[in-house]
Structures are given as C-alpha cells and as structure tokens.
Amino acid sequence: MTGSRPKHAALTQFPVIENCLQIGGMPLTRLVQQIGQTPFYAYDREKITERIALLRKHLPEEIHLHYAMKANPMPAVVQHMAHLVDGIDVASVGEMRTALDTIMPANRVSFAGPGKKAYELSCAIAAGIVLNMESEQEMESIAEIGKDLNIRPNVAVRVNPNFELKSSGMKMGGGAQQFGVDSERVPEMLIQIGKLGLNFMGFHFFSGSQNLRHTSIQEAHEKTFQLGIQLAQNAPSPVKYLNIGGGFGIPYFPGERALDIAAIGGNLTRLLPEIKEKLPEAQIVIELGRYMVAEAGVYVCRVLERKQSRGQVFLVTDGGLHHHLAASGNFGQVIRKNFPVTIGNKVLSSEKETVSVVGPLCTPLDLLAAKMELPKTEINDLVVIMQSGAYGLSASPTAFLGHTKPIERLI
C-alpha cells in the first residue's frame, strides 16, 4: 500500500485495503464484478445503521426520528430504514406506496408537499396516514374527500414560520413561500379544522436544509417550540404531533466540518421540559433525510478514455450528470464545487495528476470533477463520488439523451 490517507474527511469514512476502497466490507473491484456493470450507486447498510445509532446516542430519547424518503427512495433503503426509525415522511403518492410496503404503521407515515392531487389525497386518507396540509384550499379538499369516503382524515398544519433557518443551503421557511401556511394565518385555519371535523394531529415545521452550523439549528428549534406553543392555543384538540423539521447538513467540500450533533442534542434536552409541560401529549419529531443516508452512499463509474486538450487531461467516463446531477453542480449550487472524488481502485497511489472528470453527454454541463488532483488514472479505473447516498439517482435527469440508468444496490 502506497501513499497516505486522503485529507478530505469524506474520503476516510470507508476503509481502504491494498489501495482499494471497501464498500459494505467488500473490495470495490469485487463489488463491480458482483453487480456486473458500471455505473452504479452502492449504499452501505452498516453506515446507515451507524448514523441512526449516532442520532439516538446524542438526541434525547423522547425525540422521534422520521426518515424523509425524498433523500433516497430506493425501496431496499426504505425497507432497511423502517426498522431503524420511528416514522417515514413522504412527498408523493409513489413514495407513500413504498413506505406502506414496509413494516412502518400507516399512522406513522406523513405526507407533505404543495399541490397534492385529489387522488393522492384520497389514497392517503384511505391509508390513514397523516396529511401535512399546505393551504386552506387543501384543507377543504381533504374534508370533502374524507366525507365522501366516510373517513375522518388525520391532518397536521405545515407552518411557514416568520423566521428562517439561518445558514441553510436551501431555505424553505420565512418570507413568502410555496410551502406551508403563513404562521399568522394558522389560528383561523385551526378554527376551520375544528368546524370541518378533521382529526387534528399537530404541526409540521421545515424551514431549511443542509445546515452545518449547530447554533443556527439550535436557534431554529427554540423559535419553533415557542411558535408551536403559541399556535397550540387555538388548536381544536391537544397537539399530538410536533414535527420540528430537520436541516442537518453533511460536509461535501474542503473546509466544511461535520455538524455537532451532541450540541444540538444538549440544547433539545434543555428545551424539552417546557414542551412537556405545555404540550404534554405531543410527540416531538425530527425529520431527516440527507443526514441519515448521504455519507453511506457512493456513485461509481468507469474511465472509458483519457483525452488531452490543450494541456488539460479529461477522464471520459460512462457516468455523468444524468445519473448524478448534484455532483455536476447543477442541483442547487450557486458556485460549482467538486464533490469528494477518488479513484476507487487506486485510492492511496502516490502518483497524482490534475484532471477533469466528464461524462458521455453532449453538453459542457456534464462535469463530475473540475481540474481536481487525483491518483494517476488509466482506462477502466473506477471513479468514485462520495457523499452520494442522498439526492443522487432520483434527483437526476435519467432520461436525458437516452442513456441507460445506473443500478442501485444496498450492500
């Protein structure tokens, strides 16, 4: 074994034996043979289990953990997660069906998202899941469908708070939003919920995502609890469900540090006594997706060609933005940065070169790594993009230019 361990933290989370990355306890080269082709996504089930254990260790035991399936809806991942968490949050009827195929009871599945169609509402009501209502119009539709089905729908109000989660990669609360009901309109909506006879469960807050500052998350938790207590004064029945959102981020780029979960857990421990006193029946839910699965996944593609153009080396691979839009920088990045990338069968090689990793698509946007120092690479070597367990395949334009989809495996 030559060279030294990579400096980026994301390149140290999987073992390296004889210069080869190990995924799920297996050398990457053997995993490629087992799967039978590249490109593919591989998710390490042990890493997912370890991440949930980390959360259980540092968060108060009263906190209920929900998996936000939109981060990674692969059925095998969701099945595995259903044995580890307390609930599943979905954002479409397709995700709902996947969740209901698991052992998770329907009343611990919640459905959020604007623009729910009538048939989606009907499916959810019939299943008995909790509908996080995004508007007054949606509330009225739910009441009408529930009456037609002779079922009392389980509902919560998704609140657009009057504050934001500071330092979030993507803000989803505060100001004008397509998400949720503005907090100042919620009291009147609560009165209507009572009149319509809906089964009121509580509130859903989600104000931002991909946050690495524990102080910002602590502040958001404090404000969320206070707003929840305030809104509960107008509730038609006691609050049984208080989803305070997530927003826990992971480090993707050099210089970023892992989120301090212990500090967040300590702050929640301090805040919970007041919540227990004022909302004694409420289950406190933290809804996480990316934080639970992102670091457990890798995307693997193969070098097809080494190409030189005016002094620059391009590694042309069989993967690209159609499989991994986020790594290309076209999924929310304002200024493109490289994901952590390595050559999976030469991780520790001392011979380095600066290269750009590109895919087979006819667009300059098909860029997986720009002018990045990597181990010297040859045709058939394996490019591995780390931190790929969330918002990977399902968030990518797989139909673009008609290339085949990659395989997904839970290892």
Phi, psi and chi 1 to 4 in degrees:
 res  aa     phi    psi   chi1   chi2   chi3   chi4
   1 MET       -  129.6 -175.2  160.0   57.3      -
   2 THR  -116.7  165.0   60.9      -      -      -
   3 GLY    80.9 -169.4      -      -      -      -
   4 SER  -128.7  165.8   58.1      -      -      -
   5 ARG   -61.3  141.1  -73.5  -67.4  -93.8  162.5
   6 PRO   -60.0  149.0  -19.7   30.7      -      -
   7 LYS   -79.5  -33.6  -67.6 -178.5  179.2  179.4
   8 HIS   -66.2  129.2 -164.3  -62.5      -      -
   9 ALA   -55.3  -35.5      -      -      -      -
  10 ALA   -66.0  -19.3      -      -      -      -
  11 LEU   -91.9    8.8  -62.5  178.0      -      -
  12 THR  -117.9    0.6   63.5      -      -      -
  13 GLN   -79.6  -18.7   63.6 -153.8   40.4      -
  14 PHE  -111.0  141.7  -68.9   98.0      -      -
  15 PRO   -64.3  155.0  -15.8   27.3      -      -
  16 VAL  -125.1  121.9  176.8      -      -      -
  17 ILE  -126.2  127.7  -61.3  176.2      -      -
  18 GLU    50.4   44.6  -65.3 -177.5   -6.6      -
  19 ASN    74.0    7.0 -146.1    8.1      -      -
  20 CYS  -119.1  133.4 -172.8      -      -      -
  21 LEU   -63.5  140.3 -156.7   65.1      -      -
  22 GLN  -109.5  123.2  -49.8  -72.3  -57.8      -
  23 ILE  -118.8  123.2  -53.0  -66.1      -      -
  24 GLY    60.9   32.7      -      -      -      -
  25 GLY    76.1   13.4      -      -      -      -
  26 MET  -126.9  138.9 -175.6 -175.3  -54.7      -
  27 PRO   -58.4  140.7  -20.1   30.7      -      -
  28 LEU   -57.3  -39.6  179.0   63.1      -      -
  29 THR   -61.9  -37.1   48.4      -      -      -
  30 ARG   -72.7  -38.0  180.0  175.7  172.6 -177.9
  31 LEU   -61.3  -39.4 -179.7   58.9      -      -
  32 VAL   -59.4  -43.6  170.3      -      -      -
  33 GLN   -64.3  -38.9  -66.4  -59.5  -44.2      -
  34 GLN   -65.6  -43.7 -177.5 -166.4  106.5      -
  35 ILE   -72.5  -36.2  -69.0  174.9      -      -
  36 GLY    97.3   -6.6      -      -      -      -
  37 GLN  -165.8  162.7   69.2  175.0   67.0      -
  38 THR  -119.5  158.8   57.2      -      -      -
  39 PRO   -77.3  164.7  -12.0   28.5      -      -
  40 PHE  -157.0  160.3   63.0   81.4      -      -
  41 TYR  -104.8  138.2  -80.5   89.4      -      -
  42 ALA  -127.7  133.8      -      -      -      -
  43 TYR  -119.2  128.0  -46.7  115.9      -      -
  44 ASP   -89.4  109.6 -170.7  -36.6      -      -
  45 ARG   -63.2  -32.7   72.0  177.0   69.0 -129.9
  46 GLU   -65.6  -37.5 -175.9  176.6  -16.6      -
  47 LYS   -65.4  -37.7  -65.0  -67.3 -177.9 -175.0
  48 ILE   -64.2  -45.7  -64.3  173.1      -      -
  49 THR   -60.9  -41.6  -58.0      -      -      -
  50 GLU   -63.6  -36.8  -71.1  172.3   -3.7      -
  51 ARG   -67.2  -41.1  178.4   49.9   54.9   95.3
  52 ILE   -65.4  -38.7  -56.1  -56.3      -      -
  53 ALA   -62.7  -37.8      -      -      -      -
  54 LEU   -61.7  -44.1  177.0   72.2      -      -
  55 LEU   -64.0  -44.3  -70.6  163.0      -      -
  56 ARG   -60.5  -35.8  -61.1  -71.7 -169.6 -165.2
  57 LYS   -66.8  -41.6  174.9 -177.9  177.1 -178.8
  58 HIS   -99.8  -20.9  -69.6  -64.6      -      -
  59 LEU   -93.4  150.2  -60.9 -179.0      -      -
  60 PRO   -56.7  145.7  -22.1   31.9      -      -
  61 GLU   -65.2  -18.4   62.7  180.0   -2.4      -
  62 GLU   -73.0  -16.0  -62.4   92.7  -23.7      -
  63 ILE   -75.1  129.9  -63.4  -66.0      -      -
  64 HIS   -94.3  129.3  -69.1 -115.9      -      -
  65 LEU   -96.7  125.7  -67.7  176.0      -      -
  66 HIS  -114.6  142.4  -79.0 -152.5      -      -
  67 TYR   -94.6  121.7  175.0   52.1      -      -
  68 ALA   -83.2  101.0      -      -      -      -
  69 MET   -63.3  -22.4 -164.4 -156.3  -61.5      -
  70 LYS   -59.6  -22.5   59.9 -179.2  173.2  -72.6
  71 ALA   -64.4  -40.0      -      -      -      -
  72 ASN  -160.0  100.2 -171.8  -31.7      -      -
  73 PRO   -91.4   11.5   33.8  -34.2      -      -
  74 MET   -53.9  125.8 -179.0 -165.3  178.6      -
  75 PRO   -52.9  -40.1  -30.8   37.9      -      -
  76 ALA   -65.7  -37.2      -      -      -      -
  77 VAL   -65.3  -43.8  169.4      -      -      -
  78 VAL   -65.6  -40.0 -179.8      -      -      -
  79 GLN   -60.1  -45.0  -71.4  -79.7   -7.0      -
  80 HIS   -63.1  -44.9 -179.2   64.8      -      -
  81 MET   -64.1  -33.2 -164.6   65.9   80.2      -
  82 ALA   -61.3  -24.0      -      -      -      -
  83 HIS   -83.7   -9.9  -68.0  -90.8      -      -
  84 LEU  -111.1  -26.5  -57.6  174.4      -      -
  85 VAL  -112.5  177.5  -61.6      -      -      -
  86 ASP  -100.4  -10.3  -53.9  -56.6      -      -
  87 GLY  -170.9  167.8      -      -      -      -
  88 ILE  -131.4  134.0  -62.2  174.6      -      -
  89 ASP  -108.0  130.9  -65.1  -63.7      -      -
  90 VAL  -120.5  162.7  -55.6      -      -      -
  91 ALA  -131.3   14.5      -      -      -      -
  92 SER  -165.0  165.9   70.3      -      -      -
  93 VAL   -69.2  -29.3   73.5      -      -      -
  94 GLY   -63.2  -46.3      -      -      -      -
  95 GLU   -64.0  -37.5  -71.1 -170.2   -5.1      -
  96 MET   -59.2  -42.8 -176.3 -174.1   77.2      -
  97 ARG   -63.6  -40.2  -70.8  166.3 -179.0  155.9
  98 THR   -62.7  -42.8  -60.6      -      -      -
  99 ALA   -63.7  -40.4      -      -      -      -
 100 LEU   -73.3  -12.9  -67.0  176.5      -      -
 101 ASP   -79.5   -8.0  -80.6  -19.0      -      -
 102 THR   -94.3 -177.5   72.7      -      -      -
 103 ILE   -78.0   -5.7   64.4  166.7      -      -
 104 MET   -67.1  126.0 -170.1   63.0   66.1      -
 105 PRO   -61.1  145.9  -21.0   31.8      -      -
 106 ALA   -59.7  -34.4      -      -      -      -
 107 ASN   -74.4   -1.3   62.8    3.3      -      -
 108 ARG  -111.6   18.2  -73.7 -161.9  -92.8  146.8
 109 VAL  -110.0  132.4  177.0      -      -      -
 110 SER  -122.8  154.2   58.8      -      -      -
 111 PHE  -128.7  114.1 -175.2  175.5      -      -
 112 ALA  -121.0  163.2      -      -      -      -
 113 GLY   130.2  140.4      -      -      -      -
 114 PRO   -74.3  158.8   27.9  -33.3      -      -
 115 GLY    70.0   35.1      -      -      -      -
 116 LYS   -67.6  132.2  -58.6 -178.0 -171.2   73.6
 117 LYS   -78.5  159.8  -58.3  173.6 -175.0   66.7
 118 ALA   -58.2  -41.8      -      -      -      -
 119 TYR   -69.3  -30.6   83.5   91.1      -      -
 120 GLU   -66.4  -43.4  -67.9 -177.7  -54.2      -
 121 LEU   -61.9  -42.8  -64.4  173.8      -      -
 122 SER   -62.0  -44.9  179.7      -      -      -
 123 CYS   -60.0  -44.0  -69.7      -      -      -
 124 ALA   -67.0  -42.6      -      -      -      -
 125 ILE   -63.7  -44.4  -67.6  166.8      -      -
 126 ALA   -63.3  -34.7      -      -      -      -
 127 ALA   -74.7  -25.7      -      -      -      -
 128 GLY    88.7   19.4      -      -      -      -
 129 ILE   -82.9  169.8   73.7  171.8      -      -
 130 VAL   -89.3  124.7  178.0      -      -      -
 131 LEU   -95.3  117.3  -78.9  158.6      -      -
 132 ASN   -83.7  103.7  -67.1  -37.5      -      -
 133 MET   -76.3  132.9  -59.5 -174.7  -62.0      -
 134 GLU  -100.4   -7.5  -55.4  -89.0  -11.2      -
 135 SER  -165.2  165.6   68.6      -      -      -
 136 GLU   -66.2  -37.4  -66.7   90.9  -15.5      -
 137 GLN   -61.6  -42.8  178.1 -179.4  -46.4      -
 138 GLU   -62.8  -39.0 -173.9  176.0  -66.0      -
 139 MET   -57.4  -46.4  171.4 -175.2   67.2      -
 140 GLU   -65.7  -38.9  -67.6  168.8    2.3      -
 141 SER   -64.1  -41.8  -63.1      -      -      -
 142 ILE   -62.2  -43.7  -71.6  168.7      -      -
 143 ALA   -62.0  -41.2      -      -      -      -
 144 GLU   -66.7  -44.5 -162.5  172.4  -51.0      -
 145 ILE   -66.6  -41.1  -66.5  168.5      -      -
 146 GLY   -59.4  -39.4      -      -      -      -
 147 LYS   -64.9  -43.7 -174.0  176.8  179.7 -179.7
 148 ASP   -62.7  -36.6  -70.0  -17.4      -      -
 149 LEU   -86.9   -7.1  -64.7  176.0      -      -
 150 ASN    58.4   40.3 -162.7   27.7      -      -
 151 ILE  -128.1  137.4  -62.4  171.7      -      -
 152 ARG   -88.2  107.0 -170.3 -176.9 -176.9 -157.7
 153 PRO   -66.4  143.9  -19.8   33.1      -      -
 154 ASN   -86.2  122.7  -61.1  -39.6      -      -
 155 VAL  -134.5  152.4  -60.3      -      -      -
 156 ALA  -135.0  159.7      -      -      -      -
 157 VAL  -100.0  123.1  179.1      -      -      -
 158 ARG   -81.1  120.5 -179.2  170.3  179.6  176.7
 159 VAL  -100.3  129.2 -179.9      -      -      -
 160 ASN   -89.8  103.2  175.5   26.9      -      -
 161 PRO   -71.8  168.8   27.8  -34.1      -      -
 162 ASN   -92.0   26.1   53.7    0.8      -      -
 163 PHE  -146.2  163.6   58.1   85.0      -      -
 164 GLU  -119.0  162.2   63.3 -178.3   28.8      -
 165 LEU   -83.4  104.4  177.3   54.6      -      -
 166 LYS   -63.5  146.5  -63.3  175.8 -178.2  176.2
 167 SER    67.9   22.2  -54.4      -      -      -
 168 SER   -80.5  146.1  -69.4      -      -      -
 169 GLY   -66.8  -30.6      -      -      -      -
 170 MET  -143.2  114.8 -168.7  175.7  -64.9      -
 171 LYS   -86.3  133.5  -67.8  179.2  171.3   60.1
 172 MET  -132.8   19.8  -59.6  175.1   68.5      -
 173 GLY  -155.0  158.0      -      -      -      -
 174 GLY    84.0  145.0      -      -      -      -
 175 GLY    67.7 -160.6      -      -      -      -
 176 ALA   -82.4  128.6      -      -      -      -
 177 GLN  -140.9  150.6  -64.9  -75.7  -14.3      -
 178 GLN   -79.9   -6.0   69.8  -97.0   46.8      -
 179 PHE  -100.8  130.8  -53.1  107.4      -      -
 180 GLY    73.4 -176.7      -      -      -      -
 181 VAL  -109.5  129.2  179.9      -      -      -
 182 ASP   -51.7  133.9  -63.9  -16.4      -      -
 183 SER   -56.5  -32.0   55.6      -      -      -
 184 GLU   -71.9  -16.3   59.3  -89.3   21.2      -
 185 ARG   -95.1  -10.2  -61.6 -149.9  -38.5 -106.0
 186 VAL   -64.5  -42.1  170.7      -      -      -
 187 PRO   -54.5  -43.1  -30.0   37.5      -      -
 188 GLU   -66.5  -36.8  177.3   58.9   32.2      -
 189 MET   -64.8  -37.1 -172.3  173.3  178.1      -
 190 LEU   -62.8  -38.2  -66.9  169.6      -      -
 191 ILE   -61.7  -42.7  -66.0  171.1      -      -
 192 GLN   -66.5  -36.4  -67.3  -58.0  -45.4      -
 193 ILE   -58.0  -42.6  -69.7  171.4      -      -
 194 GLY   -63.1  -43.0      -      -      -      -
 195 LYS   -66.9  -33.9  -68.9  179.2  178.3  178.5
 196 LEU   -81.2  -10.1  -68.5  168.8      -      -
 197 GLY    75.9   22.5      -      -      -      -
 198 LEU   -75.1  152.3  -59.1  172.8      -      -
 199 ASN   -83.8   92.4 -175.0   26.2      -      -
 200 PHE   -72.2  126.0  173.3   73.7      -      -
 201 MET  -103.4  -39.8  -56.8  -64.3  -68.5      -
 202 GLY   159.4 -142.1      -      -      -      -
 203 PHE  -129.6  151.3  -58.8  109.6      -      -
 204 HIS  -125.1  122.5  175.9 -145.5      -      -
 205 PHE  -116.3  137.4  -62.6   85.0      -      -
 206 PHE  -153.0  103.9 -157.0  100.6      -      -
 207 SER  -108.1   -3.8   50.7      -      -      -
 208 GLY   173.8  169.6      -      -      -      -
 209 SER  -139.5  169.2   66.1      -      -      -
 210 GLN    51.4   60.1 -177.1   46.9   23.1      -
 211 ASN  -112.6  127.8 -161.6  -54.0      -      -
 212 LEU  -106.0    3.7  -70.4  169.9      -      -
 213 ARG  -102.7  109.8  -66.9 -170.9 -178.1 -179.6
 214 HIS   -63.9  -29.2   67.7  -88.4      -      -
 215 THR   -66.4  -36.4   52.6      -      -      -
 216 SER   -65.7  -42.3  -63.8      -      -      -
 217 ILE   -67.6  -39.6  -66.6  173.2      -      -
 218 GLN   -59.8  -45.6  -71.4  171.6  -29.6      -
 219 GLU   -62.2  -42.6  179.7 -177.5  -18.0      -
 220 ALA   -63.0  -39.8      -      -      -      -
 221 HIS   -61.9  -44.0  -75.1  166.7      -      -
 222 GLU   -61.2  -46.1  -68.0  169.2   12.0      -
 223 LYS   -68.2  -36.5  -69.7 -179.2  176.5  179.2
 224 THR   -64.9  -44.7  -62.5      -      -      -
 225 PHE   -61.1  -44.0  -78.7  143.1      -      -
 226 GLN   -64.4  -41.1  -69.9  -54.3  -48.5      -
 227 LEU   -68.3  -38.3 -177.2   53.9      -      -
 228 GLY   -61.8  -43.8      -      -      -      -
 229 ILE   -61.9  -42.6  -68.9  168.1      -      -
 230 GLN   -63.9  -47.6  176.1 -172.5  -27.4      -
 231 LEU   -67.2  -30.9  -66.4  175.2      -      -
 232 ALA   -62.0  -20.4      -      -      -      -
 233 GLN   -63.5  -23.9  -64.3  172.7   10.2      -
 234 ASN  -103.5    3.8  -64.7   98.1      -      -
 235 ALA   -69.2  145.0      -      -      -      -
 236 PRO   -74.5  -12.9   26.6  -34.1      -      -
 237 SER  -158.1  165.8   59.0      -      -      -
 238 PRO   -57.7  143.7  -25.1   34.9      -      -
 239 VAL   -71.5  123.7  173.3      -      -      -
 240 LYS  -108.8  -10.6  -62.5 -179.2  177.2   63.6
 241 TYR  -145.1  119.0  164.6   84.3      -      -
 242 LEU  -130.4   96.5 -175.3   62.4      -      -
 243 ASN   -88.9  111.4 -175.7  -28.7      -      -
 244 ILE   -93.8   13.7   63.9  174.0      -      -
 245 GLY    80.3 -162.5      -      -      -      -
 246 GLY  -139.0 -104.5      -      -      -      -
 247 GLY    89.0    1.0      -      -      -      -
 248 PHE   -66.3  125.2  -65.5   13.1      -      -
 249 GLY   -99.3  169.0      -      -      -      -
 250 ILE  -126.6  153.5   65.2  158.0      -      -
 251 PRO   -76.9  125.2   26.0  -31.3      -      -
 252 TYR  -105.9  -33.9  -75.6  100.3      -      -
 253 PHE  -120.3  155.4  -49.2  118.3      -      -
 254 PRO   -53.4  138.4  -26.4   35.1      -      -
 255 GLY    93.3  -17.3      -      -      -      -
 256 GLU   -81.2  142.6  -67.2 -176.2  -24.7      -
 257 ARG  -115.7  151.1  -57.9 -179.6   66.5  177.5
 258 ALA   -62.5  146.9      -      -      -      -
 259 LEU   -65.4  140.6 -175.2   63.6      -      -
 260 ASP   -84.2   89.2 -171.0  -17.2      -      -
 261 ILE   -68.2  -34.9  -63.2  -63.9      -      -
 262 ALA   -61.3  -39.6      -      -      -      -
 263 ALA   -66.2  -39.8      -      -      -      -
 264 ILE   -64.4  -43.9  -68.1  170.7      -      -
 265 GLY   -62.5  -40.3      -      -      -      -
 266 GLY   -63.2  -39.3      -      -      -      -
 267 ASN   -67.0  -39.7 -171.4   58.4      -      -
 268 LEU   -64.1  -39.2  -74.9  168.4      -      -
 269 THR   -59.0  -39.0  -61.0      -      -      -
 270 ARG   -67.9  -35.3  179.3 -179.6   64.6   83.4
 271 LEU   -83.6  -25.2  -64.1  172.1      -      -
 272 LEU   -63.1  -36.4  -78.8  178.7      -      -
 273 PRO   -55.1  -40.6  -28.9   36.8      -      -
 274 GLU   -66.6  -39.6 -178.2 -178.5    7.8      -
 275 ILE   -63.9  -43.8  -69.4  -66.4      -      -
 276 LYS   -61.1  -35.8  -70.2  178.7 -177.4  177.3
 277 GLU   -72.0  -44.3  177.2 -173.2  -12.0      -
 278 LYS   -92.5  -25.1  -63.9 -175.9  176.1  177.2
 279 LEU  -129.7   68.1  -58.1  176.9      -      -
 280 PRO   -64.8  -22.6   22.6  -33.2      -      -
 281 GLU   -96.1   -1.2  -63.1 -176.1   36.8      -
 282 ALA   -80.7  129.8      -      -      -      -
 283 GLN   -84.3  127.6  -70.7 -175.5   -6.2      -
 284 ILE   -92.0  120.9  -49.6  -58.1      -      -
 285 VAL  -113.6  133.5  171.3      -      -      -
 286 ILE  -110.9  127.0  -73.8 -177.4      -      -
 287 GLU  -107.3  114.5  172.4 -171.6  -22.3      -
 288 LEU  -129.4  143.5  -60.9  169.7      -      -
 289 GLY  -126.3  -72.6      -      -      -      -
 290 ARG   -51.2  -46.0 -176.1 -164.5  -47.1  -91.6
 291 TYR   -63.1  -29.3 -170.6   80.5      -      -
 292 MET   -79.3  -30.8  -70.5 -178.8  172.8      -
 293 VAL  -124.6  -19.8  -66.6      -      -      -
 294 ALA   -59.5  -45.8      -      -      -      -
 295 GLU   -77.2   -7.5  -66.7  179.6  -73.9      -
 296 ALA   -88.6   -3.8      -      -      -      -
 297 GLY  -118.0  150.2      -      -      -      -
 298 VAL  -131.9  152.1  -64.4      -      -      -
 299 TYR  -113.4  130.0  172.5   67.0      -      -
 300 VAL  -122.8  128.3 -179.6      -      -      -
 301 CYS  -135.7  167.2   53.6      -      -      -
 302 ARG  -112.4  142.2 -172.6 -174.6  -59.1  -87.1
 303 VAL   -75.2  121.7  176.5      -      -      -
 304 LEU   -94.2  -30.7  -58.7  176.4      -      -
 305 GLU  -158.9  143.8 -177.3  179.4  -10.4      -
 306 ARG  -101.8  122.1  -72.6  178.3   55.3   89.8
 307 LYS  -125.4  133.4 -178.3  174.4 -177.1  177.6
 308 GLN  -108.2  135.3  -66.3 -150.9   21.5      -
 309 SER  -141.0  108.7  175.4      -      -      -
 310 ARG    47.7   51.1  -66.8  175.9  177.1  157.3
 311 GLY    87.3   -1.4      -      -      -      -
 312 GLN  -113.3  138.3 -174.0  174.2  -16.1      -
 313 VAL   -98.1  130.4  176.7      -      -      -
 314 PHE  -114.8  130.9  -68.2   87.7      -      -
 315 LEU   -97.8  111.5  -56.3  179.7      -      -
 316 VAL   -90.6  123.2 -176.4      -      -      -
 317 THR  -115.7  172.1   72.4      -      -      -
 318 ASP   -88.7    7.4   57.5    0.5      -      -
 319 GLY  -116.0  174.7      -      -      -      -
 320 GLY   177.9 -164.9      -      -      -      -
 321 LEU   -65.7  -23.3   74.4   79.6      -      -
 322 HIS   -67.3  -18.5   54.6  -42.8      -      -
 323 HIS  -102.9  -31.8  -62.6  163.5      -      -
 324 HIS  -141.2   75.4 -158.6  -33.4      -      -
 325 LEU   -60.9  -38.4 -173.5   65.2      -      -
 326 ALA   -61.6  -42.3      -      -      -      -
 327 ALA   -65.8  -25.6      -      -      -      -
 328 SER   -76.3  -11.6   74.1      -      -      -
 329 GLY    89.5    6.1      -      -      -      -
 330 ASN  -103.1   24.1  -65.4  -68.1      -      -
 331 PHE  -131.5   64.9 -172.7   66.8      -      -
 332 GLY   101.2   -9.2      -      -      -      -
 333 GLN   -78.3  131.3  -72.6 -173.6   41.0      -
 334 VAL   -79.7  -47.7  177.7      -      -      -
 335 ILE  -114.8  122.2  -60.6  174.1      -      -
 336 ARG   -64.8  133.1 -169.9 -162.0  180.0  -79.3
 337 LYS  -130.3  151.8  -60.8  177.7 -177.2  177.0
 338 ASN   -75.1  132.4  -70.6  -35.8      -      -
 339 PHE   -63.3  161.6  -93.2   48.4      -      -
 340 PRO   -66.1  124.1   18.6  -29.0      -      -
 341 VAL  -130.2  144.9  176.5      -      -      -
 342 THR  -144.7  170.0 -170.4      -      -      -
 343 ILE   -98.5  106.7  -54.4  -56.8      -      -
 344 GLY   -63.4  -24.3      -      -      -      -
 345 ASN  -100.3    6.4   56.1  -50.1      -      -
 346 LYS  -144.4   39.4  -65.8 -179.1  175.7  178.7
 347 VAL   -55.9  -42.5 -179.9      -      -      -
 348 LEU  -102.4   11.1  -56.9  179.9      -      -
 349 SER   -60.0  137.5  -64.6      -      -      -
 350 SER   -81.8  -21.9   56.6      -      -      -
 351 GLU   -79.3  117.7 -171.4  176.8    3.0      -
 352 LYS  -117.0  162.2  -53.3  -74.2 -174.3 -179.2
 353 GLU  -153.6  156.3   62.6  178.3  -12.8      -
 354 THR   -97.3  121.8  -61.8      -      -      -
 355 VAL  -138.6  163.9  -62.5      -      -      -
 356 SER  -113.4  134.1  -68.7      -      -      -
 357 VAL  -100.8  122.1 -179.6      -      -      -
 358 VAL  -128.3  162.2  -59.9      -      -      -
 359 GLY  -101.4 -168.0      -      -      -      -
 360 PRO   -94.3    9.0   34.8  -35.4      -      -
 361 LEU   -85.5  151.8  -53.7 -179.0      -      -
 362 CYS   -86.9   61.8  -64.2      -      -      -
 363 THR  -156.0  139.5  169.8      -      -      -
 364 PRO   -68.7  -10.0   23.7  -33.4      -      -
 365 LEU   -73.8  -13.2  -61.9  176.9      -      -
 366 ASP   -81.1   73.1 -166.5   12.0      -      -
 367 LEU  -128.8  117.2  178.8   65.9      -      -
 368 LEU   -97.3  -23.5  -63.1  178.1      -      -
 369 ALA  -157.3  130.3      -      -      -      -
 370 ALA  -109.4  117.6      -      -      -      -
 371 LYS    44.9   60.4  -62.9  179.9 -180.0  178.3
 372 MET  -112.0  140.6 -168.5  172.3 -171.0      -
 373 GLU   -80.4  120.1 -174.8  179.2   74.8      -
 374 LEU  -135.0  163.0  -68.1  172.9      -      -
 375 PRO   -57.1  144.5  -26.3   34.8      -      -
 376 LYS   -54.1  127.9 -177.9   68.4  179.4  -65.3
 377 THR  -119.1  144.5  -55.8      -      -      -
 378 GLU  -122.1  170.0  -55.0  -61.1  -25.1      -
 379 ILE   -58.6  138.2  -67.3  172.2      -      -
 380 ASN    82.1   -4.7  -74.8  -35.3      -      -
 381 ASP   -65.3  161.4  -77.2  -19.1      -      -
 382 LEU  -109.8  114.7  -59.3  170.1      -      -
 383 VAL   -85.2  128.6  174.4      -      -      -
 384 VAL  -120.5  124.7  179.9      -      -      -
 385 ILE  -102.4  117.9  -58.5  177.3      -      -
 386 MET   -80.8  177.8  -45.3  -66.6  -76.3      -
 387 GLN    54.4   39.8  -46.0  -66.2   68.9      -
 388 SER  -111.5   16.8  -66.0      -      -      -
 389 GLY   -81.6   -9.2      -      -      -      -
 390 ALA  -129.6  143.0      -      -      -      -
 391 TYR    51.1   47.0  -58.5  106.1      -      -
 392 GLY  -103.5  -98.2      -      -      -      -
 393 LEU   -61.7  -46.9 -178.6   59.2      -      -
 394 SER   -71.1  -13.4   62.6      -      -      -
 395 ALA  -102.4   15.8      -      -      -      -
 396 SER  -119.2  153.3  -59.2      -      -      -
 397 PRO   -83.2   74.2   30.2  -33.7      -      -
 398 THR   -65.5  -21.0   53.2      -      -      -
 399 ALA   -82.6   -9.6      -      -      -      -
 400 PHE   -62.2  121.7 -174.0   47.4      -      -
 401 LEU    66.3    9.6  -62.6 -171.7      -      -
 402 GLY    74.2   17.9      -      -      -      -
 403 HIS   -74.3  157.5  -73.0  -96.3      -      -
 404 THR   -72.7  153.1   55.6      -      -      -
 405 LYS   -76.7  151.1  -69.9 -176.1  178.5 -179.4
 406 PRO   -76.7  161.4   28.4  -33.7      -      -
 407 ILE   -82.1  150.9  -69.6  173.6      -      -
 408 GLU  -118.9  137.2  -71.6 -177.2  -72.6      -
 409 ARG  -136.8  137.5  -74.4  -70.5  -53.9  -83.7
 410 LEU   -97.6  117.3  178.5   65.1      -      -
 411 ILE  -102.3      -  -52.6  -60.1      -      -
